[in-house]
Amino acid sequence: MTARRDFQEPPRSRPDLVIGREELFASARDQLGRGGSVLLHGPAGIGKSTVLRALAADYGGPDRTVLRCSATESESHLPFLALADLFGLVLDEISGHLPAAQRTALESALTGRGESTLQRDGLALRLAVLSALRVLAAKGPVLVVADDLQWLDAASAELLGFAARRLGDTPVQMLSAVRTEGEEYDGHLRASPPDTLAVRLGPLTRTQVSALLDHRGYTPLSRSTIRDIHRTSGGNPLFALELGRALAESPARPRPGEPLPVPTSLRALVLSRLEMLSDEARRTLLVASAGARPTLALLHAAGREHAEAETAQAAALGLLTTDPEAPALRFAHPLISAALYAEAPAQERRAVHAALSTAASDPIERARHLALAATGTDPEVAARLAEAGALARDRGAPSVAASLGLLAARHTPADSVPGPDERRLQAAEDAITAGEADLARDIARDVLTRATVPAERVRAWMVVIEAAGQALGEVDAVFPQVLADAGDDPGLLALVHYQLAWRGLVVEGDFAEARQEAAHAAELAARGGDRRTELMALSFQASTETLMGHPDAPATVKRALKEPQDPYVACHHNGAGSARFRWLIMSDQLPEARATITALLREVRRRGMVESEVHFLRFLADTELRSGHCGRALDLARESLRLARDSGIGEGASAMLTSLAEASAGDVDRALALAREAADHAEVDGDQMYLSRALAALGYAQLVAGDPAGTVRSLRRVRELEQGLGINDPARGRWHGDLAEALVRIGEPGEAQDVIDTARVHALRLGRESVLAVLDRAEALVRAARGDHEAAVARLTSVQHRLGRLGYGLEEARAAFALARLRDRATAHPRPGGPSQPGPASYDEAARLFRRCRALPWLRQVDAAVTAGPAAVEPAAVAPPVALDALEGLASMERQVASLVMEGATNREIAGRLFISVKTVEATLTRVYRKLGIRSRVDIVRLAAGRRST
C-alpha cells in the first residue's frame, strides 16, 4: 500500500544503482533485512533518491504496508503535509481502531478541517500517529519511506520522531534520505528509530562515472572528456549526467585547454549565490576559475588589486573554501568554477587569459593562457605552445603535452614548418603515452582525411593501430593501406612490420610468424637509421623467443640492450628493459627481476607513461606473488586493475593477474569472476595469447576453490592453446603442476604423469629449476595416488627445500601442505608394522608458511583439513573464514572489516584493501563491537583464536 505523487513513477532502481553503489546497497539491504532502519545522506545530486527508490522496490514487497512521503522546499511551510502523504490513503483503514480523541485529532490534521495544531492537540496527535503505525503493524510489517527529510514540515517531523522513539519491537521500519553537505545528519536521526543505520553516499570514481554515462547512452564521449566530466562534476552523478547530456547533444566539443560547457540547468543550481557578489568580486572569481592553481599572488599579478577582500566575500557565501596552510584558492565545488567560466562572454574570457599569460610563473601555464587569449593563426604563439608541450613531455605530463600540441596546431599557419598536422600527430603520440587512446585515434583519423605525405600518413596509421591495444583484429584492414603508403622506404616499412609482428602474435596466435616479422622490422629499421624502432623490434623478438623457449633468446636480449639506447624504449613496457625482466623472472632470478621492474616502474611514472605503468604494476605484482609476498601482490594487482579500468588500457591482463592474487591472498569468488572477465576480454579482442593466461588463472582459482574438475576443463584448454601458439617454455604460465594436481584429484593419474613428463622435457632443456620442483611436487601426488607413499613423502620433502631455497614462498607452502596431507592419510591408513606418523600437528608447518605469505584462502584449506581429520582423503572446498559463525549477524561490509582485523590488518591496511576511508573503517568497527558485544579489535582477534582452537 503506497501514497502519493512523487512516487507515482515506476522506480528506476537497479541499472543506475549498481554503478558504484553495490556495497552501500548491500549494507542497507542487510540492515533492513535484520529489521532495522536506514537513513541515506549526502549532498544534492549524489543519488540518494535513486538508492532510496531501489531499496524500497527491493525490500517493500507485497507482504508489507509501504507508507511514502516526499517533501519539497516550496511546501515545507505547510503543516502536516508529510503526515497527509503517509496516512491519507489508509485513514479509513485505521481510524476505526483509534480512540475517539486520537481519531479526531488525526482526521483534523490530515483534512485541514478543525484547524488542528500541535499546541492544541499535541498529545492526542502524537499518540494518534503512534497508534496508527501499531494498527498497521498488527496486520504485517510496515515500511515508512521518506525522501528529502530536510524539507519535511516541522510538525510532521516532530510527530514521526515521537512515534519512532516509542515503537520498540513493533515491526515498523523507516527508510529515509536527507541532503547534507558534511556529516551533519545527526539532527535528522530524531525522526528515525533508535536502531537506524546512517549511510553516506559519496562521489563516484572516474570508472563509475564512465559506466553511468555509458549506461545512459552517452557513448561517443572520449576518455579524456570523461576525465574532465569526472573532475568538473566532482563525482556527483547528477552533475556528471547533466554534463554528459550537454556534451552528447552539442555539435561542437570544447577546444583544448577550455573547461567543459555547463548546461543552463546546472548553472542555475550552482551560481545562484553569485548574484550576491559585487561585479569586481565576480571578475576576480573569473580570473581564479581560469587559472590552473589560483593563488592570491597570482590574482594580484593579474591585476586584481582587492583580491583578499573579494575572495573573502566569496568564501563567506560558500563559493570558495579557505585553508590557511594552503596557498591555492579552491572552489567549494569544481562545477562552480566551470559554470562561472561558461557564463562569461568570450571577449571577457580572452581578456582574463591575456592577463594570466603574463601573470603566471610557469612557462607551460603562460603558453596555455597565451593561446586561449589569441584568435586565428600565429606562428609565434604556435612555437611557444610547442616548446611548452616539449617541457610538459619532459616533466612526465604527456596529457598536458597533448593538449598543448593541439593548441599549437590550431595556431600554426598551413604553410609553416612544422605544419599543423605534424603537430597534431605529436599530440596524438603524447595522448597514446598518456593512456588517452580514443583521443589519439580521433586525432590520427582527422589527419588521415587530409595528409598526402607518406611519412605523415604512416605515422597516423601507427597511432590508429596503437590505439587499438590488444584488439588488433579490429584494425586488420588497415595493414594493406599502410603498406601501400609506406612504399619502399625502409624506415616506414620497419614501423609497419613491427606492428605486423604484434598482429602475428595477437590475431594469428603464431609465435614463429611474430618472431620473423620482428626480426625483419629490426633489419629494416637499421637500414633506415631508425634506432628506436630497431630496439623496439629487437625487444619484441627477444620476448617472443623467451616465451617460445627459443635458444636465441639470451643473445637477442643482449642485442636489444646494446648501446646506443633510446630512453623511451629502455623503459617502455614492450622495450628492452621489459624483455630483460621477462628473461629474469622466467629464469628464477626473482631479486634481480624485482629490482629491474621497480626501477622501470619508477621511470614510467616520472614520464607519465600510463600504459607502461599499468603493465609494470602487474609485472611487479607477479614477481611478489612468485616470491610468496601474496598480500603485497594483491595490493599491487588491485592498483594495476584500477588504473587499467580508469584508462581503458590492459584491462584483461590486469584482471588476469588480479585473479591470481585474489585466489592466493584475497577473495576466491572474486578471483573466479576476474578470471572469467579476463577470458571474455581476450575472446572479444581475438587475443589467443592472453586467453591462455586468463584460462590458466581461472584454473588456479578453481583449484583453490575446491573444484578440481573445473580446473581440469580450464587447463586442458590452456594446454591445447599453448601447443597451437608454439609456447614451449613451462615457466611462462606455470599451470602444468596445477593441471597435474587436479587430474590426480579427479582420478586421472596417468594423464597427470603425461602432463608432467611433457613439461619436464622443456624445463630441463631451459634450466627452469622452480618449474622442475613444482612438477616434482605434482609427481609426488601421482605416486601417492598409486600407493607409493614413502617415495611421495621423500619427494615432497626435497621439493619443499628446493622451492624455499629458490625463494618461491607460496609454492614452498603448497609443498608443505601436500606433505602434511600425505602424512595425515598415513595416520588414517597405517601400514602394518610401519612407523607411526604425526597427526594433525603436522599441518603446523604448512600453516606457518601460508601465514608468512598472507595466503588466506590456502590457510582456510589448512583449517578445513585439520577440522576434517585424517579420514578425509582430499581437501574440501574452501572453508568459510575463521569465526564465521560469530560474524553471521553482521552486514557485508562489517564482515569484511572484521575478517581483516582477524588477519591482523591495521585500519589503514583495511581501508586500502576495501577501497574505503580510514574513517569508514573506524565507524564500521564501532558497529561491529556493538553487535558482537565486545569492546575492541583485540576481542575480535580473540574470537578468531577461539574459533581456531575448537
Buried (B, 14 or more C-beta within 10 A) or exposed (E): BBBBEBBEEEBEBEEBBEBBBEBBBEBBBBBBEBEBBBBBBBBBBBBBBBBBBBBBBBBBEEEBBBBBBBBEEEEBEBBBBBBBBBBBBBBEBBBEBBEEBBBBBBBBBBEEEEEBBBEEBBEBBBBBBBBBBBBBBEEEBBBBBBBBBBBBBEBBBBBBBBBBBBBEEBBBBBBBBBBBEEEEBEEBBEBBBEEBBBBBBBBBBBBBBBBBBBBBEBEEBBBBBBBBBBBBBBBBBBBBBBBBBBBBEEEEBBEBBBBBBBBEEBBEBBBEBBEEBEEBBBBBBBBBBBBBEBBBEBBBBBBBEBBEEBBBBBBEBEBBEEEEEEEEBBBBBBBBBBBBBBBBEEEEBBBBBBBBBEBBEEEBBBBBBBBBBBEEBBEEBBBBBBBBBBBBBEBBBBBBBBBBBBBBBBBBEEEBEBBBBBBBBBBBBBBBBBBBBBBBBBBBBBBBEEBEEBBBBBBBBBBBBBBBBBBBBBBEEBBEBBBEBBEEBBBBBBBBBBBBBBBBBBBBBBBBBBBBBBBBBBBBBBEBEBBBBBBBBBBBBBBBBBBBBBEBBEEBBEBBBEEEBBEBBBBBBBBBBBBBBBBBBBBBBBEBBBBBBBEBBEBBBEBBBBBBBBBBBBBBBBBBBBBBBBBBBBBBBBBBBBBBBBBBBBBBBBBBBBBBBBBBBBBBEBBBBBBBBBBBBBBEBBBBBBBBBBBBBBBBBBBBBBBBEBBBBBBBBBBEBBEEBBBBBBBBBBBBBBBBBBBBBBEBBEBBBEBBEBBBEBBEEBEBBBBBBBBBBBBBBBBBBBEBBBBBBBBBBBBBEBBBEBBBBBBBBBBBBBBBBBBBBBBEEEEEEEEEBEBBEBBBBBBEBBBBBBBBBBBBBBBBBBEBEBEBEEBEEBBBBBBEEBBEEBBBBBBBBBBBBBBEBEBEBBBBBBEBEBEBBEBBBEBBBEBBEBEEBEBBBBBBEEBBEE
